[in-house]
Amino acid sequence: MSAAEHSSSHLTRIAAPEGVCPGGGYSHVVWGTGRFVTVSGQCALDEKGEVVGEGDPAAQARQVFENLRRCLAAAGAGFEDVVKLTYYVTDVAHLPAVRAARDEVIAADRLPASTAVQVAALFRPELLLEVEAFAILPSAT
């Protein structure tokens, strides 16, 4: 296994396949075997549906990752099982805050594949970002 590759018991990550420019803060390829978990896009809403951190991308990102953590936990998963994150941001200038929140919960050697897209708006104007996740859990034995 090369230095660009990391494997856990059920997931393998390749930061940069041969001939592909290394990504900044994500793995180009992640695969595994087991049970597939999909988490709908999460926004910076608390359990009452109130926006957390209006106008503050860092506060919103932390709330989004907390919501993702709770959703993953409901499926018996954690961030170590995440294979793909898709970020929807209203301004790409928010990405450093999103990455900082991600780095608080996902180890640098377990980064998932990722896509970031700037969008014109989300379903509520005060929301700055939405993140969806895909995870793979080990097969039940």
DASUL-V28241 format. One record per pair of residues at least 24 apart in sequence whose C-alpha atoms are under 6 Angstrom apart, sorted by the first residue. I is the first residue (numbers start at 0). J is the second residue. D is the distance in whole Angstrom. If there is no record, write none. Layout:
BEGIN
i = {I & I}
j = {J & J}
d = {D & D}
END
This chain:
BEGIN
i = {9 & 25 & 25 & 25 & 26 & 26 & 26 & 27 & 29 & 33 & 33 & 33 & 33 & 34 & 34 & 34 & 35 & 35 & 36 & 36 & 36 & 37 & 38 & 38 & 39 & 40 & 40 & 40 & 41 & 41 & 42 & 53 & 56 & 57 & 60 & 60 & 61 & 80 & 80 & 81 & 81 & 82 & 82 & 82 & 82 & 83 & 83 & 83 & 83 & 83 & 84 & 84 & 84 & 85 & 85 & 85 & 85 & 85 & 86 & 86 & 87 & 87 & 87 & 87 & 88 & 88 & 88 & 88 & 89 & 89 & 89 & 89 & 89 & 90 & 91}
j = {137 & 110 & 111 & 112 & 110 & 111 & 112 & 112 & 82 & 135 & 136 & 137 & 138 & 135 & 136 & 138 & 134 & 135 & 133 & 134 & 135 & 133 & 131 & 132 & 131 & 129 & 130 & 131 & 129 & 130 & 129 & 125 & 93 & 96 & 97 & 100 & 100 & 134 & 135 & 133 & 134 & 111 & 112 & 133 & 134 & 111 & 112 & 113 & 132 & 133 & 113 & 131 & 132 & 113 & 114 & 115 & 130 & 131 & 115 & 130 & 116 & 117 & 128 & 129 & 117 & 118 & 127 & 128 & 117 & 118 & 119 & 120 & 127 & 117 & 117}
d = {6 & 5 & 6 & 6 & 6 & 5 & 5 & 5 & 6 & 6 & 5 & 5 & 4 & 5 & 5 & 6 & 6 & 5 & 6 & 5 & 6 & 5 & 6 & 5 & 5 & 6 & 5 & 4 & 5 & 5 & 5 & 6 & 6 & 5 & 5 & 6 & 5 & 5 & 6 & 6 & 4 & 5 & 6 & 6 & 5 & 5 & 5 & 5 & 6 & 5 & 5 & 6 & 5 & 6 & 5 & 6 & 6 & 5 & 5 & 5 & 5 & 6 & 5 & 5 & 5 & 6 & 6 & 4 & 5 & 5 & 6 & 6 & 5 & 6 & 6}
END
